[in-house]
Each structure stands twice: as C-alpha cells, then as structure tokens.
Amino acid sequence: MEQFAGKFAVVTGAGSGIGRALARRCAKEGMRLALADMHGGRLEALAAQLEQEGATVAPCVLDVADAAAVAQFAAQCAEDFGPPDLLFNNAGILRVGEAWSHTAADWQNLLNVNVMGVVHGLNAFVPLMLAANKPAHIVNTGSVGSLVAAPGMAQYTASKMAVRGISECLLHDLAAAGAPIDVSLLCPGPVLTSIGDELMGLEASATVAEPTEHLMAGQPDFITPDAVADCVFAAIAARTFWIFTHPFSGYLDDMAQAIVDGRNPEYREVQFDRGGA
Ligand SMILES: NC(=O)c1ccc[n+]([C@@H]2O[C@H](COP(=O)([O-])OP(=O)(O)OC[C@H]3O[C@@H](n4cnc5c(N)ncnc54)[C@H](O)[C@@H]3O)[C@@H](O)[C@H]2O)c1
C-alpha cells in the first residue's frame, strides 16, 4: 500500500510511544483513525490534538486483554468507518525478572495483554478485512525479543516470540486464503517511550513527554517513536514482513549458525548494525 489518504487505520496502544507516533503519522498521511488505549487521559489528549489538526479520530478507551471490548470496538469501527486498511496491534507492556520469579497470575496478566491483545485484534478485525477483500496491511508489534532471549526477560520474550509465531502463521493463512492482506512484524530495538515508567514507579500522566535531545543524550541506541513510524510506513509501502528499526543481521547469522551447529545458547548483548535506522 502506498496511498494512504482517505483510508482508515486502527491503532491499539495509541496513547503513548510507538502507537502514538503511528497514529500521528497516519493522521499526517490523511487517514481516518480509530485509536484504542486503556489510558483515557492520554488518548483523549491525542485525539483532541489530531482533530484540531483536521483529522477524523474516534478514540476508544479499552483493555486489549478484554476480548468482548475489542469485538465491540471492531463492530463500532465497522459501522463508523468500514473495515480497516491498516491495523496496528501495538499495545504492550514490559515486565522484568528471572524466569522463575513471576507468579502464574503475573504470567497470565502479561500474556493477556501482549499475546491475547494481538489475538483479540485479529479475531475482531480480520473477518471484516477478509469480507471487504481489498488490499490491507496488518502490523503486529513484536520486539528484538521476538528473536533474541535475554536474561531477566522470560515473560516479555515469551510474549514477543509468540507474537512472531502468530504473525508468521497469519501471513501464511492469509496467503492460503488468497486474501490481499499483507502482514508485518515490527521488531523495535530500544525506543524512547513510557514503557518502563511503571517499572520505575512513575505514574502514567495524561500528557506524554516528547523525546527531547536531553532525554536522548547518552543513550546512543535509543531512537524516537517517530523514527519507528518512518520505518513502519516504509515497510508497508515495500510490503515487507520483518521491520527492524535497529538491524542486527550479524547477530542473527551467528544465532542461526549456533542452532545449526547444535551449540547451546549463550547470551551476549545484541550489537546493532551501524548505519541502519
Ligand atoms: N519502547 C521500546 O523500546 C520497545 C521495544 C520493542 C518493542 N516495543 C513494543 O512496542 C509497543 C508499544 O510500546 P511503547 O514502547 O510505545 O510503550 P508505551 O508504554 O509508551 O505505550 C504503550 C501504550 O499502550 C497502552 N496499553 C498498555 N496496556 C494496554 C492494554 N491492556 N490495553 C490497551 N492499551 C494498553 C498504554 O496505556 C500506552 O499508552 C509494545 O508492544 C512494546 O512491547 C517497545
């Protein structure tokens, strides 16, 4: 898809960070928008700002872990806008801790958002998109953790590897169904967003701080959410599945070779390819 003006996009986790940048980019491209987030204050602030700039925006406060709420959201979207041309299943949370340190309830909570949130988005919207039988694109937000397991990241890694599996199977299922719907897996490296705020004990505020030069300083691997949105829109235009904001092909080569050679996994920090995004 290369023409976006007048088309319709759905973004979950739109109140902050990457989802917010995607929403703003969609609006800039002249798309109509349905935006979902569980944090109403942030969502309303963004919707008001985009509407002031001339966009058509329908905000919806919901928890992506709630299948009925997402189904209701999709039904409302279908009534107001029709099936989405772009669907961003983006909402996600971060938890850290050793693999044995999370209770079953903690696991369930994280998987309900990061994995079932994507599943609920697909279950609710893909039938509408299939029925429309027009070109469309689904972007599921994974992570570098969709490919790389790091210490202290069992929950998050499990969820993002699941999102990768779901996305690859979705690609194959849509191809087998002859549907004109593309799929991408967004695998961001470090992005300056609010995802770590809760872990640092920070309250979610209604307004989201823009990444300033001051905040970016001293964090050479971090990029802005707007830079992620640029990568995503380039990938949609090029119809590519893998979206790496920080390419790391050398690491992936070594990892694949270790598996082929039967060597045990050994953690070393990912070195991102320089000269990428
Ligand atoms: N920031 C990074 O470095 C990074 C790296 C790799 C992947 N990601 C992924 O990018 C996605 C967006 O994260 P971000 O960094 O922009 O974080 P963020 O916290 O800035 O934004 C996430 C938004 O999702 C919303 N949200 C959280 N749980 C929700 C739920 N259950 N239902 C509805 N909305 C919910 C939050 O209120 C927030 O507005 C996530 O899937 C995350 O895992 C982020």
The ligand as an SDF file (V2000), in Angstrom:
LIG
                    3D

 44 48  0  0  0  0  0  0  0  0999 V2000
    9.9730    1.1210   23.7060 N   0  0  0  0  0  0  0  0  0  0  0  0
   10.7380    0.1430   23.2930 C   0  0  0  0  0  0  0  0  0  0  0  0
   11.9740    0.1960   23.4100 O   0  0  0  0  0  0  0  0  0  0  0  0
   10.1070   -1.0860   22.6360 C   0  0  0  0  0  0  0  0  0  0  0  0
   10.9790   -2.0340   22.0750 C   0  0  0  0  0  0  0  0  0  0  0  0
   10.4340   -3.1690   21.4810 C   0  0  0  0  0  0  0  0  0  0  0  0
    9.0580   -3.3340   21.4340 C   0  0  0  0  0  0  0  0  0  0  0  0
    8.2330   -2.3850   21.9940 N   0  0  0  0  0  0  0  0  0  0  0  0
    6.7920   -2.6280   21.9100 C   0  0  0  0  0  0  0  0  0  0  0  0
    6.1500   -1.5020   21.3490 O   0  0  0  0  0  0  0  0  0  0  0  0
    4.7750   -1.4820   21.7790 C   0  0  0  0  0  0  0  0  0  0  0  0
    4.4360   -0.0930   22.2560 C   0  0  0  0  0  0  0  0  0  0  0  0
    5.2270    0.1870   23.4000 O   0  0  0  0  0  0  0  0  0  0  0  0
    5.8220    1.6290   23.7360 P   0  0  0  0  0  0  0  0  0  0  0  0
    7.2710    1.4550   23.9380 O   0  0  0  0  0  0  0  0  0  0  0  0
    5.3120    2.6180   22.7900 O   0  0  0  0  0  0  0  0  0  0  0  0
    5.1920    1.8080   25.2150 O   0  0  0  0  0  0  0  0  0  0  0  0
    4.3090    2.9640   25.8860 P   0  0  0  0  0  0  0  0  0  0  0  0
    4.1050    2.4880   27.2760 O   0  0  0  0  0  0  0  0  0  0  0  0
    4.9180    4.2980   25.6620 O   0  0  0  0  0  0  0  0  0  0  0  0
    2.9240    2.8980   25.0790 O   0  0  0  0  0  0  0  0  0  0  0  0
    2.0960    1.7690   25.1740 C   0  0  0  0  0  0  0  0  0  0  0  0
    0.6490    2.2210   25.2220 C   0  0  0  0  0  0  0  0  0  0  0  0
   -0.1610    1.0260   25.2970 O   0  0  0  0  0  0  0  0  0  0  0  0
   -1.1660    1.2280   26.2760 C   0  0  0  0  0  0  0  0  0  0  0  0
   -1.5630   -0.0530   26.8400 N   0  0  0  0  0  0  0  0  0  0  0  0
   -0.8520   -0.8520   27.6720 C   0  0  0  0  0  0  0  0  0  0  0  0
   -1.5630   -1.9320   28.0070 N   0  0  0  0  0  0  0  0  0  0  0  0
   -2.7630   -1.8270   27.3720 C   0  0  0  0  0  0  0  0  0  0  0  0
   -3.9220   -2.6150   27.3380 C   0  0  0  0  0  0  0  0  0  0  0  0
   -4.0170   -3.7410   28.0610 N   0  0  0  0  0  0  0  0  0  0  0  0
   -4.9610   -2.2160   26.5740 N   0  0  0  0  0  0  0  0  0  0  0  0
   -4.8910   -1.0530   25.8780 C   0  0  0  0  0  0  0  0  0  0  0  0
   -3.8190   -0.2520   25.8730 N   0  0  0  0  0  0  0  0  0  0  0  0
   -2.7660   -0.6290   26.6230 C   0  0  0  0  0  0  0  0  0  0  0  0
   -0.5420    2.1490   27.3250 C   0  0  0  0  0  0  0  0  0  0  0  0
   -1.5350    2.8660   28.0760 O   0  0  0  0  0  0  0  0  0  0  0  0
    0.3080    3.0690   26.4520 C   0  0  0  0  0  0  0  0  0  0  0  0
   -0.3970    4.2390   26.0790 O   0  0  0  0  0  0  0  0  0  0  0  0
    4.6530   -2.5650   22.8390 C   0  0  0  0  0  0  0  0  0  0  0  0
    4.0610   -3.7140   22.2650 O   0  0  0  0  0  0  0  0  0  0  0  0
    6.0860   -2.8480   23.2260 C   0  0  0  0  0  0  0  0  0  0  0  0
    6.2610   -4.1380   23.7280 O   0  0  0  0  0  0  0  0  0  0  0  0
    8.7330   -1.2760   22.5850 C   0  0  0  0  0  0  0  0  0  0  0  0
  1  2  1  0
  2  3  2  0
  2  4  1  0
  4  5  1  0
  4 44  2  0
  5  6  2  0
  6  7  1  0
  7  8  2  0
  8  9  1  0
  8 44  1  0
  9 10  1  0
  9 42  1  0
 10 11  1  0
 11 12  1  0
 11 40  1  0
 12 13  1  0
 13 14  1  0
 14 15  2  0
 14 16  1  0
 14 17  1  0
 17 18  1  0
 18 19  2  0
 18 20  1  0
 18 21  1  0
 21 22  1  0
 22 23  1  0
 23 24  1  0
 23 38  1  0
 24 25  1  0
 25 26  1  0
 25 36  1  0
 26 27  1  0
 26 35  1  0
 27 28  2  0
 28 29  1  0
 29 30  1  0
 29 35  2  0
 30 31  1  0
 30 32  2  0
 32 33  1  0
 33 34  2  0
 34 35  1  0
 36 37  1  0
 36 38  1  0
 38 39  1  0
 40 41  1  0
 40 42  1  0
 42 43  1  0
M  CHG  2   8   1  16  -1
M  END
$$$$
